[in-house]
């Protein structure tokens, strides 16, 4: 069992996601962060990690994410507009890594993919 801290989100999460992706058989890997406050945050990617907190790009709890226009994408916008949340590690009680049938824009993006 991993401790859910900066090290987990910087290094171990990508390993766990990669292992799950190998077993996924064409399904998207989904990372759900569960908080002490009862939230289930479906993460697209870890944006930033610091000593006491991190920033996640998450899918909205209600409705679908907004698809950006072609013009916005030409200017560097992502395909979909996601919410950002700043969350302290102390508020996280678990991280679930699962799979689902892929739909446009779904799935977790490991940090190596963001560096390219």
C-alpha positions as CSV (number, residue, x, y, z in Angstrom):
1,X,0.0,0.0,0.0
2,X,1.3,3.4,-0.9
3,X,1.3,6.6,1.2
4,X,-0.7,9.3,-0.6
5,X,1.8,12.1,-0.8
6,X,3.9,14.1,-3.2
7,X,6.1,11.1,-4.0
8,X,3.0,9.0,-4.9
9,X,1.7,11.6,-7.4
10,X,5.1,12.4,-8.8
11,X,6.4,8.9,-9.3
12,X,4.2,6.0,-8.2
13,X,0.8,7.0,-9.8
14,X,2.3,6.8,-13.3
15,X,3.7,3.3,-12.6
16,X,0.3,2.1,-11.3
17,X,-1.6,3.7,-14.3
18,X,0.9,2.0,-16.7
19,X,0.4,-1.4,-15.1
20,X,-3.4,-0.9,-15.3
21,X,-3.1,0.2,-19.0
22,X,-1.3,-3.0,-19.9
23,X,-4.3,-5.0,-18.5
24,X,-6.9,-2.6,-20.0
25,X,-7.5,-4.3,-23.4
26,X,-8.4,-1.1,-25.2
27,X,-10.2,0.6,-22.3
28,X,-9.3,4.0,-20.9
29,X,-7.6,4.1,-17.5
30,X,-9.5,6.3,-15.1
31,X,-8.1,7.8,-11.9
32,X,-10.6,8.7,-9.2
33,X,-9.3,10.6,-6.1
34,X,-11.6,10.2,-3.1
35,X,-11.5,12.9,-0.4
36,X,-12.4,13.1,3.3
37,X,-15.3,15.3,2.3
38,X,-17.0,12.6,0.2
39,X,-16.0,13.9,-3.2
40,X,-15.0,11.5,-6.0
41,X,-12.8,13.6,-8.3
42,X,-12.2,12.0,-11.7
43,X,-8.7,13.2,-12.7
44,X,-7.5,13.8,-16.3
45,X,-3.9,14.7,-15.1
46,X,-1.8,15.9,-12.3
47,X,-0.9,19.5,-13.2
48,X,1.4,20.4,-10.4
49,X,2.7,18.8,-7.1
50,X,4.1,20.7,-4.1
51,X,5.0,19.5,-0.6
52,X,1.6,19.9,1.0
53,X,-0.8,20.0,-2.0
54,X,-1.3,19.3,-5.7
55,X,-3.3,20.7,-8.6
56,X,-5.4,18.3,-10.6
57,X,-7.2,18.8,-13.9
58,X,-10.6,17.1,-13.2
59,X,-13.7,16.3,-15.2
60,X,-16.7,18.3,-14.0
61,X,-19.0,16.6,-11.5
62,X,-22.0,17.6,-13.4
63,X,-22.4,17.5,-17.2
64,X,-19.8,17.1,-19.8
65,X,-16.6,19.1,-20.2
66,X,-16.8,22.0,-22.7
67,X,-15.2,21.1,-26.0
68,X,-13.0,23.9,-27.1
69,X,-13.4,25.5,-30.5
70,X,-11.1,24.9,-33.4
71,X,-9.8,28.5,-33.1
72,X,-9.0,28.0,-29.4
73,X,-7.1,24.8,-30.2
74,X,-5.1,26.7,-32.8
75,X,-4.0,29.1,-30.1
76,X,-2.9,26.2,-27.8
77,X,-6.0,25.3,-25.9
78,X,-6.6,21.7,-25.0
79,X,-9.4,19.7,-26.8
80,X,-11.6,20.0,-23.7
81,X,-11.9,22.6,-20.9
82,X,-11.5,20.9,-17.5
83,X,-11.8,22.2,-14.0
84,X,-8.7,22.6,-11.8
85,X,-8.7,21.8,-8.1
86,X,-6.0,22.5,-5.5
87,X,-6.1,19.8,-3.0
88,X,-4.0,19.1,0.1
89,X,-2.7,15.5,0.4
90,X,-4.2,15.3,3.9
91,X,-7.7,15.6,2.3
92,X,-7.2,12.5,0.2
93,X,-8.4,9.1,1.6
94,X,-7.9,6.9,-1.5
95,X,-7.0,6.8,-5.2
96,X,-8.8,4.3,-7.4
97,X,-7.4,3.2,-10.7
98,X,-9.9,1.5,-13.0
99,X,-10.8,1.2,-16.7
100,X,-13.8,2.1,-18.8
101,X,-14.8,2.2,-22.4
102,X,-13.0,5.2,-24.0
103,X,-15.0,8.2,-25.0
104,X,-13.8,11.5,-26.4
105,X,-11.3,13.0,-24.0
106,X,-11.6,10.4,-21.2
107,X,-8.8,8.7,-19.4
108,X,-5.8,9.7,-17.3
109,X,-2.7,11.3,-18.9
110,X,0.5,10.1,-17.2
111,X,3.1,12.7,-16.5
112,X,5.6,11.3,-19.1
113,X,3.0,12.1,-21.8
114,X,2.7,15.7,-20.5
115,X,6.5,16.3,-20.8
116,X,6.7,15.6,-24.5
